[in-house]
Structures are given as C-alpha cells and as structure tokens.
Amino acid sequence: MNFDFQHPEILDVVHRALTEDIGSGDITTNSTVPADRIATGKFYARQSMIVAGVELLPLIFAELGGVDHLSLHLESGDRAADGEVLATVRGKARTLLTAERVGLNFLQRLSGIATLTRKHVDAVAGTGCRILDTRKTTPGLRRLEKMATAAGGATNHRIGLFDAVLIKNNHITVAGGVGAAITAVKAAGVPSGLRIEIEVRTRAELEEALAFGAQHILLDNLSPVEAAEWIRFINKRATVELSGGMRLDKLRDYAVTGPEFISVGALTHSAVAVDLNFRLQLEQ
C-alpha cells in the first residue's frame, strides 16, 4: 500500500509514543543490559492477520538510534500467517528492548483494525458495495487508523471536518430543514470537487434532498427491507451510503440492496488488537 509514513502527523505521534513510554530513560534495560550488547529481534504474528503499520518500525528505531539493519518482510495490506515474521531488526540490545513495546502497540492496534476491516470487505465481496470508515477514531491516531482501514480494503471517508461536507441531522435542525441546509452549503461557495453528502431520516427528507439536487445521500438506521425500498425510490439519482447498526453478520443483507457504500464505525472504535510477539536473540 502506498501510504505516506513521513507525514508530519505520523512522525509526531511516533515521537510522542516513545516519549510517553521512555520518559527520562528505560531504567530496567539500562540497569540489566550492557551498552555494547548486540542482538537480533523478530516481530512474529501469533495469529492469522492483515498487517498494518509495519512501516512505522524504521521510524521508531531511527529515533532511538543504534540499529544497523532492519528488514520488513511484509507490508501494510499483506496477510500474515500464525508464526510468520513481519520484521527483523539488528542492533544494540538496549535499543531493541526499549523500542519493543511502542512497536508492538502500533502493530497490534493497527493490524487489529486492518484485520477487522478485511472481514467486513470480504462480507460484501461481489455486491459492488464498498466499505467506508468513519471519524470514530482514537484521538490523535486518525491518520494511522485510516491507513489501517485502507490496508484492510476499505475506502477512506473524509479525514476530518475540512475535506468534505456531511450535513447530518443536527445541521439540518439548525439550518431549518434539508432544503435549507443544501441551499446554505451551495451559497457558502464550497470548493469545486469537494464531496457534499446529506443524511436523511424520513422519506419526506429523502424526497426533499433529491428535489434540491443532493448527489450523495446517507440513509441511517434502516432495516434491509427499508433500505431496499428507499434505494429503489432513489433509482440512481444519487449515490447511496448506508450507516447505523451495520453488524458484520448482517452486512451482506444490506449490501445486496444496492448501495454504493456502507460506512462502519466499528472498524476503528471496536477493533481488537491482534496477537504479536517480539523475540530477542543475543549475539555471542
């Protein structure tokens, strides 16, 4: 996957993670491990998983120094089997031990997201529907977590409030209705090419959104039967996204109703970390 792991936000979060963990120094490692000891460490998968975030390891070890060789055997988006090696690193044993937990934390969290995402993507395979992520991410980790959903095969929705318009129910309430909200957005001079999406809660709101030229409509909290009926009514006049209660075991029931997208907050807010291990071997 072609992700920008040199993005300033990512460099910053790696730095903050190391600072948070190391603080004034790794007391245990510095007390027990001689400074001149050299070791080789390997990151192992302890279950089948979709890998995400392994490209952070060079950033982590580079910040601490003392590493003379680092090989990434897999990249984000690859599937790792139980027991497979994701990466090998050689250098000062102190560096390897001090960086171990930060590296594992990133890999376990991000690969957990990618693995869960792939299950959702596989569930709708062949229907023409794509899985979208959401902004329901860990504060400060959004860019990385969205990279992880992409590694799992999802399509990234907006990164933040700045790169797309999504008119939701509270916006509609304050604006004075669906038509008023769409009119206000158009009058505000939204930059050309920026996606404009609106959430509708009733058939009346749906009809109003279509009448005012909505091009991307979010249908929230419908049953599969209701979704099928509303999508037939839309009849390709707008792109359709389904959201709300999109459980993995029911996902295909929604996908076959004909939406272009299904957005799933659980990809990031409910992903469970995968099981990874770091094994160190001391050089004689």
Secondary structure in CASP SS format (residue, H / E / C, confidence):
PFRMAT SS
TARGET T0000
AUTHOR 0000-0000-0000
METHOD secondary structure of the structure
MODEL  1
M C 1.00
N C 1.00
F C 1.00
D C 1.00
F C 1.00
Q C 1.00
H C 1.00
P H 1.00
E H 1.00
I H 1.00
L H 1.00
D H 1.00
V H 1.00
V H 1.00
H H 1.00
R H 1.00
A H 1.00
L H 1.00
T H 1.00
E H 1.00
D H 1.00
I H 1.00
G C 1.00
S C 1.00
G C 1.00
D C 1.00
I H 1.00
T H 1.00
T H 1.00
N H 1.00
S H 1.00
T H 1.00
V C 1.00
P C 1.00
A C 1.00
D C 1.00
R C 1.00
I E 1.00
A E 1.00
T E 1.00
G E 1.00
K E 1.00
F E 1.00
Y E 1.00
A E 1.00
R C 1.00
Q C 1.00
S C 1.00
M E 1.00
I E 1.00
V C 1.00
A C 1.00
G C 1.00
V H 1.00
E H 1.00
L H 1.00
L H 1.00
P H 1.00
L H 1.00
I H 1.00
F H 1.00
A H 1.00
E H 1.00
L H 1.00
G C 1.00
G C 1.00
V E 1.00
D E 1.00
H E 1.00
L E 1.00
S E 1.00
L E 1.00
H C 1.00
L C 1.00
E C 1.00
S C 1.00
G C 1.00
D C 1.00
R E 1.00
A E 1.00
A C 1.00
D C 1.00
G C 1.00
E C 1.00
V E 1.00
L E 1.00
A E 1.00
T E 1.00
V E 1.00
R E 1.00
G E 1.00
K E 1.00
A H 1.00
R H 1.00
T H 1.00
L H 1.00
L H 1.00
T H 1.00
A H 1.00
E H 1.00
R H 1.00
V H 1.00
G H 1.00
L H 1.00
N H 1.00
F H 1.00
L H 1.00
Q H 1.00
R H 1.00
L H 1.00
S H 1.00
G H 1.00
I H 1.00
A H 1.00
T H 1.00
L H 1.00
T H 1.00
R H 1.00
K H 1.00
H H 1.00
V H 1.00
D H 1.00
A H 1.00
V C 1.00
A C 1.00
G C 1.00
T C 1.00
G C 1.00
C C 1.00
R E 1.00
I E 1.00
L E 1.00
D C 1.00
T C 1.00
R C 1.00
K C 1.00
T C 1.00
T C 1.00
P C 1.00
G C 1.00
L C 1.00
R H 1.00
R H 1.00
L H 1.00
E H 1.00
K H 1.00
M H 1.00
A H 1.00
T H 1.00
A H 1.00
A H 1.00
G C 1.00
G C 1.00
A C 1.00
T E 1.00
N C 1.00
H C 1.00
R C 1.00
I C 1.00
G C 1.00
L C 1.00
F C 1.00
D C 1.00
A C 1.00
V E 1.00
L E 1.00
I E 1.00
K C 1.00
N H 1.00
N H 1.00
H H 1.00
I H 1.00
T H 1.00
V H 1.00
A H 1.00
G C 1.00
G C 1.00
V H 1.00
G H 1.00
A H 1.00
A H 1.00
I H 1.00
T H 1.00
A H 1.00
V H 1.00
K H 1.00
A H 1.00
A C 1.00
G C 1.00
V C 1.00
P C 1.00
S C 1.00
G C 1.00
L C 1.00
R C 1.00
I E 1.00
E E 1.00
I E 1.00
E E 1.00
V E 1.00
R C 1.00
T C 1.00
R H 1.00
A H 1.00
E H 1.00
L H 1.00
E H 1.00
E H 1.00
A H 1.00
L H 1.00
A H 1.00
F C 1.00
G C 1.00
A C 1.00
Q C 1.00
H E 1.00
I E 1.00
L E 1.00
L E 1.00
D E 1.00
N C 1.00
L C 1.00
S C 1.00
P H 1.00
V H 1.00
E H 1.00
A H 1.00
A H 1.00
E H 1.00
W H 1.00
I H 1.00
R H 1.00
F H 1.00
I H 1.00
N C 1.00
K C 1.00
R C 1.00
A C 1.00
T E 1.00
V E 1.00
E E 1.00
L E 1.00
S E 1.00
G C 1.00
G C 1.00
M C 1.00
R C 1.00
L H 1.00
D H 1.00
K H 1.00
L H 1.00
R H 1.00
D H 1.00
Y H 1.00
A H 1.00
V C 1.00
T C 1.00
G C 1.00
P C 1.00
E C 1.00
F E 1.00
I E 1.00
S E 1.00
V C 1.00
G C 1.00
A H 1.00
L H 1.00
T H 1.00
H H 1.00
S C 1.00
A C 1.00
V C 1.00
A C 1.00
V C 1.00
D C 1.00
L E 1.00
N E 1.00
F E 1.00
R E 1.00
L E 1.00
Q E 1.00
L E 1.00
E C 1.00
Q C 1.00
END
